Amino acid sequence: MDEDIIPYLHRDISWLSFNYRVLQEAKDPNVPLFEQIKFLAIYSSNLNEFFRVRVANHRNLLRVGKKTKKQLEFEPKEIINEILDIVNSQQEEFSKIFEKQIIPALRKYKIYALRRTDLNKDQVEFVEKYFQDNLLPFVQPVLLRKEKIRPFLNNGALYLAVWLKDNIKNKVKNEFAVVKIPSDHLPRFVQLPSPKGRNYLIMLDDIVRHSLKWLFPGYDIEDSFSIKLTRDAELYIDDEFSGDLVSKIKQSLNKRNVGPASRFVYDREMPDMLLNVMIRNFNLNKYDLIPEGRYHNNFDFFSFPDFGYNFLKNLPLPPLHYCPLEDAKDIFKEIANNDHLIHLPYHSYDSVVRFFKKASKDPMVTHIKIILYRVGSKSKVMQALMEAVEAGKQVTAFIEVKARFDEKANLEWGEKLEKAGIKVYYSFPGLKVHSKIAIIRRIENNEPKTYAYLSTGNFNEGTAKIYSDLGLFTADERLTSEATKVFSVLELKKGQHHEFEHLLVGQFNLRQKLVEFIDIEIKNATKGKPASITLKMNSLQDQVMIEKLYEADQAGVKINMIVRGICSFVPGIKGFSSNTRVISIVDRFLEHARIFVFHNSGNERIYCSSADWMVRNLSYRIETTFPIFDKDIRTQILDYLDIQLQDNVKARIIDSKGANKYKMTKNDLAFRSQEEMYYYLKRRLETI
């Protein structure tokens, strides 16, 4: 293939298309109202991280030399301009959804979001007292004095840019100030005195607006507009190959909130005169500027009060009790007899917790080893590990301290586990460990036997309630012996090379095996034999793998893909991808599992994985991709993929136009894959 003409969508443009799918959920009238509000929060939270990391990266690329720029596969300035155009358009739509759809819908249920001009006498008294009692110590008013007074805007904090007029000696003089909106200390949504049957609330921003007169006595308040500065959050540690990495990260964490600007968000109603004052005072340029609506930090919608109206939320799908493991008298005997697969969050996470709890108390267990990428602030699994040490077990934890935005939490867990007596290993310089596996060694009949838990998701009880992941419990020696090798790699660091026959492991055989499996499908297709590939993942960005998929498509391989987020592969291009179908599912649970299926002449190769098909995952991380051998579990996974591919309610068609069209047609019977999967698993449990 000619590299100059291969269709390829830049990863960040594709990511913005994914985040728009989140915004689509916020404006879908079929989504319960409070869930629509939650999707506004998810969209905003996603975008905030995107600017702090990805846009910050592009901004830094603008400053590199010409020789370095020539080595890039894109022009940073063009990408930034395209990003800003897309984001500006999406932000306008966001404002319309909130103002024209969400606010009127809330009113139907007697929920009223008031502005300061809407307040009655009792509410004014409440607001003024609330300000005096709660906000006054935190608002930090500062007059702007060009070079003399230039306040530092905290990363992600909300402020009001205030336009004042000073009437001194009958001469009107413009003055300007900033005032902090202390949403980091107080609820963003404040409930107001309300008559029976109605619910009034006001945003913290408007309480501060109402109270500006007390902060600037002697001035006339001309107007005020909300602003927010997002700072560069990338730590630039992935390419460091020397020194004490953990120490460097600890030092770098302090820099995260004082990095250079990556986005200055402002109310699009702000007059140019005031915007120019902000630009001068905070050393901004055109690439920093993002107009939004009246309110920012809309991820605070996560805390929007529900007033007890549960009927405006999704119908509950309580986690299913996986009785084969949760009720087993001897969980290890049950796993020794059969492999077990749990589908999160449809199944309860209790099987995982019980696996470690039983191991911590079992006198026959001698060793526990685990890889930790993201862990919840409260963790029964971590508690079980500490209890295991107290019981005399040898416990080893490998902690990835470069898990973005979880570095601090992971370091704290590392210190806590070390104090408990657990042997803790930390990251390699220049390499992330993204595997999600654990092993338990137990003495049975005077011989050591190993049990493993292999997963697509983290050991995190919180995200296990909302992330769709797969977890395999196994005592199959083909898998447990090689899972043990993964821990040897991590503990020896620069130790001997390991051969993996069954597991596909990043840095060893993952990329080459995936290419080999695709080549087999290509070979079969060219011979006229059945050939197909089905892939489910979060992101598809690796250009080499995309070219290989284009090659397979043109050889006649039938390809189906379910890609939640980034998809740099471009479907529907004649001569490249006319035989490939790609969908994305965005629904109440975050699709996080990775599954790879290759037809292999009818003897399907079925793998679950921690790895997406991105350069970083396939080339620069320790990932674990594990085969499914158990016949019943293979059937489950193929059924799971079939259910997802049938989705016509939450599936969007990924095509060359980027339209994100829903898959459903007028004559289709609604088929929502996440609900169908829940009841599929429930029916299976009822037959046990």
C-alpha positions as CSV (number, residue, x, y, z in Angstrom):
1,M,0.0,0.0,0.0
2,D,1.1,3.5,-0.7
3,E,1.5,5.2,2.7
4,D,0.7,8.6,1.2
5,I,-2.9,7.7,0.3
6,I,-3.9,5.3,3.1
7,P,-7.0,6.6,4.8
8,Y,-6.2,7.6,8.4
9,L,-8.2,9.8,10.7
10,H,-6.1,11.6,13.3
11,R,-6.6,10.1,16.8
12,D,-7.7,13.4,18.4
13,I,-10.2,14.3,15.7
14,S,-11.6,10.8,16.1
15,W,-11.7,11.2,19.9
16,L,-13.8,14.4,19.5
17,S,-16.2,12.4,17.4
18,F,-16.5,9.9,20.2
19,N,-17.1,12.6,22.8
20,Y,-19.9,13.9,20.5
21,R,-21.5,10.5,20.9
22,V,-21.6,11.2,24.6
23,L,-23.2,14.5,23.9
24,Q,-25.8,12.7,21.7
25,E,-26.9,10.8,24.8
26,A,-27.4,14.1,26.6
27,K,-29.8,15.3,23.9
28,D,-31.6,12.0,23.3
29,P,-35.2,12.5,24.7
30,N,-35.4,8.7,25.2
31,V,-32.7,8.9,27.8
32,P,-34.1,9.6,31.3
33,L,-33.7,13.3,32.3
34,F,-31.2,12.9,35.1
35,E,-29.2,10.6,32.9
36,Q,-29.1,13.2,30.2
37,I,-27.7,15.6,32.8
38,K,-25.1,13.0,33.8
39,F,-24.0,12.7,30.1
40,L,-23.5,16.5,30.0
41,A,-21.1,15.9,33.0
42,I,-19.3,13.0,31.3
43,Y,-18.9,15.1,28.1
44,S,-17.4,18.0,30.1
45,S,-15.1,15.8,32.2
46,N,-13.8,14.0,29.1
47,L,-13.2,17.4,27.3
48,N,-11.4,18.8,30.4
49,E,-8.9,15.9,30.4
50,F,-8.5,16.1,26.6
51,F,-7.4,19.7,26.8
52,R,-5.1,19.1,29.8
53,V,-3.3,16.3,28.0
54,R,-3.8,16.0,24.3
55,V,-4.3,19.7,23.4
56,A,-1.4,20.6,25.8
57,N,0.7,18.2,23.8
58,H,-0.1,19.8,20.5
59,R,0.6,23.2,22.0
60,N,4.0,22.0,22.9
61,L,4.6,20.6,19.5
62,L,4.1,24.1,18.1
63,R,7.2,25.2,19.9
64,V,9.5,22.4,18.6
65,G,12.1,23.0,15.8
66,K,11.5,22.6,12.1
67,K,13.6,19.4,11.9
68,T,11.5,17.8,14.6
69,K,8.2,19.0,13.0
70,K,9.2,17.4,9.7
71,Q,9.3,14.0,11.5
72,L,5.7,14.4,12.6
73,E,2.9,12.8,10.5
74,F,0.8,15.9,10.8
75,E,1.0,19.7,11.1
76,P,0.3,20.6,14.8
77,K,-1.2,24.0,13.9
78,E,-3.7,22.4,11.5
79,I,-4.7,19.9,14.1
80,I,-5.2,22.5,16.8
81,N,-7.3,24.7,14.5
82,E,-9.4,21.7,13.5
83,I,-9.8,20.7,17.2
84,L,-10.9,24.3,18.2
85,D,-13.4,24.5,15.3
86,I,-15.0,21.2,16.3
87,V,-15.0,22.0,20.0
88,N,-16.5,25.4,19.5
89,S,-19.3,23.9,17.5
90,Q,-19.9,21.2,20.1
91,Q,-19.9,23.8,22.9
92,E,-22.6,25.8,21.1
93,E,-24.7,22.6,20.9
94,F,-24.0,21.8,24.6
95,S,-25.4,25.3,25.6
96,K,-28.5,24.7,23.4
97,I,-29.1,21.3,25.0
98,F,-28.9,22.7,28.5
99,E,-30.8,25.9,27.9
100,K,-33.4,24.8,25.4
101,Q,-33.9,21.2,26.4
102,I,-32.8,20.3,29.9
103,I,-34.0,23.5,31.7
104,P,-37.5,23.3,30.1
105,A,-37.7,19.6,30.8
106,L,-36.8,20.2,34.5
107,R,-39.6,22.7,34.7
108,K,-42.1,20.0,33.7
109,Y,-41.2,18.3,37.0
110,K,-41.4,21.5,39.0
111,I,-37.6,21.8,39.2
112,Y,-36.5,25.4,38.6
113,A,-32.9,26.5,38.1
114,L,-33.0,30.2,38.9
115,R,-30.7,33.1,38.2
116,R,-30.2,35.9,40.5
117,T,-32.7,38.1,38.7
118,D,-35.4,35.5,39.2
119,L,-35.2,35.5,43.1
120,N,-38.1,36.5,45.3
121,K,-37.6,38.4,48.6
122,D,-37.2,35.3,50.7
123,Q,-34.8,33.7,48.3
124,V,-32.7,36.9,48.1
125,E,-32.4,36.9,51.9
126,F,-31.4,33.2,51.8
127,V,-28.8,33.8,49.1
128,E,-27.3,36.8,50.9
129,K,-27.1,34.9,54.2
130,Y,-25.6,31.9,52.4
131,F,-22.9,34.1,50.9
132,Q,-22.0,35.7,54.2
133,D,-22.0,32.4,56.1
134,N,-20.3,30.2,53.6
135,L,-18.6,31.9,50.7
136,L,-17.0,35.1,52.0
137,P,-13.7,33.4,53.2
138,F,-13.2,31.8,49.8
139,V,-14.1,34.2,47.0
140,Q,-10.6,36.0,46.9
141,P,-11.5,39.2,45.0
142,V,-8.5,40.8,43.2
143,L,-8.4,44.0,41.2
144,L,-6.3,43.7,38.0
145,R,-3.5,46.2,37.7
146,K,-1.8,45.2,34.5
147,E,1.8,44.4,35.4
148,K,1.5,45.3,39.1
149,I,-1.2,42.8,40.1
150,R,-1.7,39.6,38.0
151,P,-3.3,36.9,40.0
152,F,-2.5,33.2,39.4
153,L,-5.6,31.3,38.2
154,N,-5.7,27.9,39.7
155,N,-6.1,25.0,37.3
156,G,-9.7,24.2,36.6
157,A,-11.0,26.7,39.2
158,L,-14.0,28.9,38.4
159,Y,-13.8,32.6,38.4
160,L,-15.8,35.6,37.5
161,A,-14.2,38.3,35.3
162,V,-15.8,41.5,36.7
163,W,-16.2,44.8,34.8
164,L,-16.4,47.7,37.3
165,K,-16.9,51.4,37.0
166,D,-15.2,53.8,39.5
167,N,-17.0,57.1,39.8
168,I,-14.3,59.3,41.2
169,K,-14.7,63.1,41.0
170,N,-17.5,62.6,38.4
171,K,-15.0,60.8,36.1
172,V,-16.1,57.3,35.1
173,K,-13.1,54.9,35.0
174,N,-13.3,51.3,34.0
175,E,-11.7,48.8,36.4
176,F,-11.5,45.0,36.1
177,A,-11.2,42.2,38.7
178,V,-11.5,38.5,39.1
179,V,-13.4,36.7,41.9
180,K,-13.2,33.0,42.6
181,I,-16.3,30.8,42.6
182,P,-15.4,28.4,45.4
183,S,-17.0,25.2,43.9
184,D,-14.0,23.3,45.3
185,H,-15.3,24.0,48.8
186,L,-19.1,24.2,48.4
187,P,-21.8,22.5,46.4
188,R,-22.2,23.8,42.9
189,F,-26.0,23.6,43.2
190,V,-27.7,25.2,46.2
191,Q,-31.3,24.5,47.0
192,L,-33.4,27.5,47.7
193,P,-36.5,28.0,49.9
194,S,-39.3,26.5,47.8
195,P,-43.1,26.2,48.2
196,K,-44.6,22.7,48.5
197,G,-44.5,20.8,45.3
198,R,-41.8,22.9,43.8
199,N,-38.0,22.7,43.9
200,Y,-35.9,25.8,43.3
201,L,-32.1,25.8,43.1
202,I,-29.4,28.3,42.1
203,M,-25.9,27.7,40.9
204,L,-23.1,28.9,43.2
205,D,-21.9,31.1,40.3
206,D,-25.0,33.2,40.6
207,I,-24.8,33.5,44.3
208,V,-21.3,35.1,43.8
209,R,-22.7,37.3,41.0
210,H,-25.4,38.5,43.3
211,S,-22.9,39.4,46.1
212,L,-20.3,41.3,44.1
213,K,-21.6,44.6,45.4
214,W,-20.2,43.7,48.9
215,L,-16.8,42.7,47.5
216,F,-16.2,46.0,45.7
217,P,-17.7,48.8,47.8
218,G,-17.6,52.2,46.0
219,Y,-17.7,50.6,42.6
220,D,-20.6,50.1,40.2
221,I,-20.8,46.5,39.0
222,E,-21.2,46.8,35.2
223,D,-21.3,43.1,34.4
224,S,-19.6,39.8,35.1
225,F,-18.7,36.7,33.1
226,S,-17.4,33.3,34.1
227,I,-13.9,32.2,33.1
228,K,-11.7,29.1,33.7
229,L,-8.1,28.3,32.9
230,T,-7.1,24.7,32.2
231,R,-3.4,23.9,32.6
232,D,-1.1,21.4,31.0
233,A,-1.3,18.1,32.9
234,E,1.1,16.0,30.9
235,L,4.1,15.0,33.1
236,Y,6.4,14.0,30.2
237,I,7.9,11.0,32.1
238,D,7.3,8.2,29.6
239,D,10.5,8.8,27.7
240,E,12.8,9.1,30.7
241,F,15.2,6.1,31.0
242,S,17.3,6.9,34.0
243,G,17.0,8.1,37.6
244,D,14.6,7.3,40.4
245,L,11.3,7.2,38.5
246,V,9.1,7.2,41.5
247,S,10.9,10.2,43.0
248,K,10.6,12.1,39.7
249,I,6.8,11.5,39.6
250,K,6.4,12.7,43.1
251,Q,8.2,15.9,42.2
252,S,6.3,16.3,39.0
253,L,2.9,15.9,40.6
254,N,3.4,19.3,42.2
255,K,3.9,20.9,38.8
256,R,0.6,19.6,37.4
257,N,-1.5,22.5,38.8
258,V,1.0,25.2,37.8
259,G,1.7,24.1,34.2
260,P,1.2,26.5,31.2
261,A,-2.3,27.3,29.9
262,S,-3.9,24.7,27.6
263,R,-7.4,26.3,27.5
264,F,-9.0,29.5,28.6
265,V,-12.7,29.1,28.8
266,Y,-15.0,32.1,28.8
267,D,-18.6,33.1,28.5
268,R,-19.2,33.7,24.8
269,E,-21.4,36.7,25.8
270,M,-18.3,38.5,27.2
271,P,-17.6,41.7,25.3
272,D,-14.4,41.9,23.3
273,M,-13.1,44.7,25.5
274,L,-13.2,42.5,28.6
275,L,-11.8,39.5,26.8
276,N,-8.8,41.5,25.6
277,V,-8.2,42.6,29.2
278,M,-8.1,38.9,30.2
279,I,-5.8,38.1,27.3
280,R,-3.3,40.8,28.3
281,N,-3.4,40.0,32.0
282,F,-3.0,36.2,31.7
283,N,-0.6,36.1,28.6
284,L,-3.1,34.2,26.5
285,N,-3.1,33.7,22.7
286,K,-5.8,32.7,20.2
287,Y,-5.1,29.0,20.7
288,D,-6.0,29.3,24.3
289,L,-9.5,30.7,23.8
290,I,-12.6,28.5,24.0
291,P,-16.0,30.2,24.2
292,E,-18.7,28.4,26.2
293,G,-22.0,29.2,27.8
294,R,-22.7,31.0,31.0
295,Y,-21.4,28.2,33.2
296,H,-18.2,26.1,33.1
297,N,-16.9,23.0,34.9
298,N,-20.0,21.3,33.8
299,F,-18.7,18.0,35.1
300,D,-20.3,19.3,38.3
301,F,-23.5,18.1,36.8
302,F,-22.6,14.8,38.4
303,S,-23.8,16.3,41.7
304,F,-27.0,17.7,40.3
305,P,-29.7,17.1,43.1
306,D,-32.2,14.4,42.2
307,F,-34.9,15.5,44.7
308,G,-35.7,11.8,45.2
309,Y,-37.1,11.6,41.6
310,N,-35.7,8.1,40.8
311,F,-38.2,7.7,38.0
312,L,-36.1,10.2,36.1
313,K,-33.1,7.8,36.2
314,N,-32.3,4.5,34.4
315,L,-34.3,1.5,35.7
316,P,-31.9,-0.3,38.0
317,L,-30.0,-3.4,36.8
318,P,-28.7,-4.7,40.1
319,P,-25.5,-6.7,39.7
320,L,-26.2,-10.4,39.3
321,H,-25.1,-12.8,42.0
322,Y,-22.6,-15.1,40.4
323,C,-23.5,-18.1,42.5
324,P,-20.9,-20.6,41.2
325,L,-18.1,-18.7,42.9
326,E,-19.9,-16.5,45.4
327,D,-21.7,-19.5,47.0
328,A,-19.0,-22.1,46.5
329,K,-17.9,-23.9,49.7
330,D,-14.4,-24.1,48.2
331,I,-13.8,-21.4,45.6
332,F,-10.5,-22.9,44.6
333,K,-12.0,-26.3,44.0
334,E,-14.6,-24.7,41.9
335,I,-12.0,-22.9,39.8
336,A,-9.9,-26.0,39.6
337,N,-12.9,-27.9,38.1
338,N,-13.9,-25.2,35.5
339,D,-12.8,-21.8,34.3
340,H,-15.2,-19.1,35.2
341,L,-15.9,-15.8,33.4
342,I,-17.6,-12.8,35.0
343,H,-19.1,-10.0,32.9
344,L,-18.9,-6.7,34.8
345,P,-20.9,-4.8,35.8
346,Y,-23.7,-7.2,35.0
347,H,-22.2,-9.7,37.5
348,S,-21.3,-8.6,41.0
349,Y,-17.6,-7.9,41.7
350,D,-18.0,-10.0,44.9
351,S,-16.4,-13.1,43.1
352,V,-13.1,-11.1,42.8
353,V,-13.2,-9.9,46.4
354,R,-14.0,-13.4,47.7
355,F,-11.1,-14.8,45.6
356,F,-8.7,-12.7,47.6
357,K,-10.5,-12.8,50.9
358,K,-10.4,-16.6,50.8
359,A,-6.8,-16.6,49.8
360,S,-5.9,-14.3,52.7
361,K,-7.3,-16.8,55.2
362,D,-6.6,-20.1,53.5
363,P,-3.7,-21.8,55.4
364,M,-2.8,-23.6,52.1
365,V,-2.1,-20.4,50.2
366,T,1.5,-19.3,50.2
367,H,1.8,-16.5,47.6
368,I,-0.4,-13.8,46.1
369,K,0.8,-11.6,43.3
370,I,-1.1,-8.7,41.7
371,I,-0.7,-5.9,39.2
372,L,-2.4,-2.6,40.1
373,Y,-3.1,0.1,37.5
374,R,-6.0,2.0,39.0
375,V,-7.4,1.2,42.5
376,G,-10.3,2.8,44.3
377,S,-9.8,4.9,47.3
378,K,-11.5,2.2,49.4
379,S,-10.7,-1.3,48.4
380,K,-11.7,-4.7,49.8
381,V,-9.1,-6.3,47.6
382,M,-6.3,-4.2,49.1
383,Q,-7.6,-4.9,52.5
384,A,-7.5,-8.7,51.7
385,L,-3.9,-8.3,50.6
386,M,-2.9,-6.7,53.9
387,E,-4.7,-9.4,55.8
388,A,-2.9,-12.0,53.8
389,V,0.5,-10.6,55.0
390,E,-0.7,-10.6,58.6
391,A,-1.5,-14.3,58.1
392,G,2.0,-15.1,56.9
393,K,1.5,-15.1,53.1
394,Q,4.1,-13.8,50.7
395,V,2.3,-10.9,48.9
396,T,3.7,-9.0,45.9
397,A,2.1,-6.0,44.3
398,F,3.4,-4.3,41.1
399,I,2.1,-0.7,41.0
400,E,2.0,1.3,37.9
401,V,2.7,4.9,39.1
402,K,2.3,6.4,35.7
403,A,-1.5,5.8,35.4
404,R,-2.5,9.3,34.4
405,F,-4.3,11.3,37.1
406,D,-4.0,8.3,39.5
407,E,-0.3,8.7,40.2
408,K,-0.8,10.2,43.6
409,A,-3.4,7.6,44.7
410,N,-1.2,4.7,43.4
411,L,1.8,6.0,45.3
412,E,-0.2,6.3,48.4
413,W,-1.4,2.7,48.0
414,G,2.2,1.6,47.4
415,E,3.3,3.2,50.7
416,K,0.4,1.8,52.6
417,L,1.0,-1.7,51.2
418,E,4.7,-1.5,51.9
419,K,4.0,-0.5,55.5
420,A,1.8,-3.6,55.8
421,G,4.7,-5.8,54.8
422,I,3.8,-6.4,51.1
423,K,6.7,-6.5,48.6
424,V,5.9,-3.6,46.2
425,Y,7.5,-3.1,42.8
426,Y,7.1,0.1,40.9
427,S,7.1,1.2,37.2
428,F,9.9,0.8,34.7
429,P,11.3,4.1,33.3
430,G,9.9,4.6,29.8
431,L,7.5,1.7,30.0
432,K,4.0,1.3,31.4
433,V,2.5,-1.9,32.8
434,H,-1.1,-2.1,31.9
435,S,-1.8,-5.8,32.5
436,K,-4.7,-6.6,34.9
437,I,-3.8,-10.0,36.3
438,A,-3.2,-11.7,39.6
439,I,-2.0,-15.2,40.7
440,I,-2.5,-17.2,43.9
441,R,-0.2,-20.1,44.7
442,R,-1.7,-22.8,46.9
443,I,-0.3,-26.1,48.3
444,E,-2.5,-29.1,47.3
445,N,-1.5,-32.7,47.9
446,N,2.0,-31.5,48.8
447,E,2.3,-29.8,45.4
448,P,2.1,-26.1,44.5
449,K,-0.9,-25.2,42.3
450,T,-1.5,-21.8,40.8
451,Y,-4.8,-20.0,40.3
452,A,-5.1,-16.9,38.1
453,Y,-7.5,-14.0,37.6
454,L,-7.0,-12.4,34.2
455,S,-9.1,-9.3,33.3
456,T,-9.7,-6.6,30.8
457,G,-10.3,-4.1,33.7
458,N,-8.7,-2.8,36.8
459,F,-8.9,-4.1,40.4
460,N,-11.3,-1.3,41.2
461,E,-14.6,-2.0,43.0
462,G,-15.9,1.5,42.0
463,T,-15.4,1.3,38.3
464,A,-16.5,-2.4,38.3
465,K,-20.1,-1.0,38.8
466,I,-20.1,1.1,35.6
467,Y,-17.3,-0.3,33.3
468,S,-18.2,-3.3,31.1
469,D,-15.3,-5.7,31.5
470,L,-14.5,-9.4,31.5
471,G,-12.6,-11.4,34.2
472,L,-11.5,-15.0,33.9
473,F,-10.8,-17.2,36.9
474,T,-8.6,-20.2,35.9
475,A,-6.4,-22.9,37.1
476,D,-5.5,-24.0,33.6
477,E,-1.7,-24.6,33.7
478,R,-1.3,-23.2,30.1
479,L,-2.5,-19.9,31.4
480,T,-1.3,-19.9,35.1
481,S,2.3,-20.9,34.2
482,E,2.6,-18.0,31.7
483,A,0.9,-15.5,34.0
484,T,3.6,-16.5,36.5
485,K,6.2,-15.6,33.8
486,V,4.7,-12.1,33.5
487,F,5.4,-11.5,37.2
488,S,8.9,-12.8,36.7
489,V,9.4,-10.2,34.0
490,L,8.2,-7.4,36.3
491,E,10.2,-8.5,39.3
492,L,13.5,-9.2,37.4
493,K,13.0,-6.1,35.2
494,K,16.0,-6.6,33.0
495,G,15.9,-10.3,33.5
496,Q,15.9,-13.1,31.0
497,H,13.7,-13.3,27.9
498,H,10.6,-15.3,28.3
499,E,8.8,-17.2,25.6
500,F,5.0,-17.1,25.7
501,E,3.1,-19.8,23.8
502,H,-0.5,-19.0,24.9
503,L,-0.6,-15.5,26.4
504,L,0.1,-12.6,24.1
505,V,2.2,-10.2,26.1
506,G,3.2,-6.6,25.2
507,Q,7.0,-6.2,24.7
508,F,7.2,-9.9,23.8
509,N,4.8,-11.4,21.2
510,L,1.6,-9.4,21.3
511,R,2.0,-7.3,18.1
512,Q,3.6,-10.0,16.0
513,K,1.0,-12.6,16.9
514,L,-1.9,-10.3,16.1
515,V,-0.3,-9.7,12.7
516,E,0.2,-13.4,12.2
517,F,-3.4,-14.1,12.9
518,I,-4.6,-11.5,10.4
519,D,-2.2,-12.9,7.8
520,I,-3.8,-16.3,8.3
521,E,-7.2,-14.8,7.6
522,I,-5.8,-13.0,4.5
523,K,-4.3,-16.3,3.2
524,N,-7.6,-18.2,3.7
525,A,-9.6,-15.5,2.0
526,T,-7.3,-15.4,-1.0
527,K,-7.9,-19.2,-1.3
528,G,-11.7,-18.7,-1.3
529,K,-12.0,-20.1,2.2
530,P,-14.2,-18.5,5.0
531,A,-12.2,-15.8,6.7
532,S,-13.4,-13.3,9.3
533,I,-12.2,-11.0,12.1
534,T,-14.3,-9.6,14.9
535,L,-12.7,-7.0,17.2
536,K,-14.0,-5.1,20.2
537,M,-11.8,-2.4,21.8
538,N,-11.8,1.1,23.2
539,S,-9.4,2.6,20.6
540,L,-7.9,1.7,17.2
541,Q,-5.1,4.0,16.3
542,D,-2.0,2.0,15.4
543,Q,-1.2,2.7,11.8
544,V,0.6,-0.6,11.1
545,M,-2.4,-2.6,12.4
546,I,-4.8,-0.4,10.4
547,E,-2.9,-1.0,7.2
548,K,-3.0,-4.7,7.9
549,L,-6.8,-4.5,8.4
550,Y,-7.1,-2.6,5.1
551,E,-5.1,-5.4,3.5
552,A,-7.4,-8.1,5.0
553,D,-10.5,-6.2,3.9
554,Q,-9.3,-6.1,0.3
555,A,-8.4,-9.8,0.4
556,G,-12.1,-10.5,1.2
557,V,-11.8,-11.0,5.0
558,K,-15.2,-10.1,6.6
559,I,-14.4,-7.7,9.4
560,N,-16.7,-6.5,12.2
561,M,-15.5,-4.0,14.8
562,I,-17.0,-2.5,17.9
563,V,-14.8,0.5,18.8
564,R,-16.0,2.7,21.6
565,G,-13.6,5.6,21.3
566,I,-10.8,6.5,19.0
567,C,-11.1,4.9,15.5
568,S,-8.4,6.1,13.1
569,F,-9.5,3.3,10.7
570,V,-11.8,4.8,8.1
571,P,-14.6,2.4,7.0
572,G,-16.5,2.5,3.7
573,I,-13.6,3.6,1.5
574,K,-13.5,1.8,-1.9
575,G,-10.3,0.0,-2.4
576,F,-9.5,-0.1,1.3
577,S,-12.4,-0.8,3.7
578,S,-15.6,-1.5,1.7
579,N,-16.0,-4.9,3.5
580,T,-15.6,-3.7,7.0
581,R,-18.4,-2.7,9.4
582,V,-17.6,-0.5,12.5
583,I,-20.0,0.5,15.2
584,S,-19.6,2.3,18.5
585,I,-21.8,1.8,21.5
586,V,-22.3,4.5,24.1
587,D,-24.8,3.7,26.8
588,R,-25.3,3.6,30.6
589,F,-22.2,1.4,31.1
590,L,-18.8,2.4,29.7
591,E,-17.7,-0.3,27.2
592,H,-14.2,-1.3,28.3
593,A,-13.6,-4.9,27.4
594,R,-11.3,-5.9,24.6
595,I,-12.0,-9.0,22.6
596,F,-10.3,-10.3,19.5
597,V,-11.7,-13.2,17.4
598,F,-10.1,-14.7,14.3
599,H,-12.0,-17.3,12.3
600,N,-9.0,-19.6,11.8
601,S,-10.7,-22.0,9.5
602,G,-13.6,-22.5,11.9
603,N,-11.5,-23.2,15.0
604,E,-11.8,-19.6,16.3
605,R,-9.0,-18.0,18.2
606,I,-10.8,-16.0,20.9
607,Y,-8.8,-13.6,23.1
608,C,-9.6,-11.1,25.8
609,S,-7.2,-8.4,26.5
610,S,-6.0,-5.4,28.5
611,A,-4.7,-3.8,25.3
612,D,-6.2,-1.5,22.7
613,W,-4.7,-1.3,19.3
614,M,-2.8,1.8,19.9
615,V,1.0,2.3,19.4
616,R,1.5,2.8,23.1
617,N,-0.3,-0.4,24.0
618,L,1.2,-2.6,21.3
619,S,4.8,-1.2,21.5
620,Y,5.4,0.5,24.8
621,R,3.5,-1.3,27.5
622,I,3.3,-4.6,29.2
623,E,-0.1,-5.9,28.3
624,T,-1.7,-9.3,28.7
625,T,-4.0,-10.8,26.1
626,F,-5.3,-14.2,27.1
627,P,-6.9,-17.0,25.1
628,I,-10.3,-18.5,26.0
629,F,-10.1,-22.3,26.0
630,D,-13.2,-23.3,27.9
631,K,-16.0,-24.3,25.4
632,D,-18.8,-22.8,27.4
633,I,-17.0,-19.5,27.9
634,R,-16.1,-19.3,24.2
635,T,-19.8,-19.6,23.5
636,Q,-20.6,-16.8,26.0
637,I,-18.1,-14.4,24.4
638,L,-19.3,-15.1,20.8
639,D,-22.9,-14.6,22.0
640,Y,-21.8,-11.3,23.7
641,L,-20.2,-10.0,20.5
642,D,-23.3,-11.1,18.5
643,I,-25.6,-9.2,20.9
644,Q,-23.4,-6.1,20.6
645,L,-23.4,-6.2,16.8
646,Q,-27.2,-6.4,16.8
647,D,-27.6,-3.2,18.9
648,N,-29.8,-0.7,17.0
649,V,-30.6,1.6,19.9
650,K,-27.2,2.8,21.3
651,A,-25.0,1.7,18.4
652,R,-23.6,4.4,16.1
653,I,-22.3,3.7,12.6
654,I,-18.7,4.7,12.2
655,D,-18.1,5.8,8.6
656,S,-15.9,8.0,6.5
657,K,-18.3,11.0,7.0
658,G,-18.1,11.0,10.8
659,A,-21.8,11.6,11.1
660,N,-22.3,9.3,14.1
661,K,-25.7,8.1,12.8
662,Y,-27.7,5.8,15.0
663,K,-28.0,2.3,13.5
664,M,-31.8,1.9,14.0
665,T,-34.2,2.1,11.1
666,K,-38.0,2.7,11.3
667,N,-38.9,-1.0,10.8
668,D,-36.4,-2.4,13.3
669,L,-37.4,-3.9,16.6
670,A,-35.5,-2.1,19.3
671,F,-32.5,-4.1,20.5
672,R,-30.4,-2.5,23.2
673,S,-27.3,-4.6,23.7
674,Q,-26.5,-3.7,27.4
675,E,-30.0,-4.6,28.5
676,E,-30.0,-7.7,26.3
677,M,-26.7,-8.8,27.8
678,Y,-28.0,-8.3,31.3
679,Y,-31.0,-10.6,30.8
680,Y,-28.9,-13.1,28.7
681,L,-26.6,-13.5,31.8
682,K,-29.6,-13.6,34.2
683,R,-31.2,-16.5,32.2
684,R,-27.9,-18.4,32.2
685,L,-27.6,-18.1,36.0
686,E,-31.2,-19.4,36.4
687,T,-30.2,-22.6,34.6
688,I,-27.3,-23.4,37.0
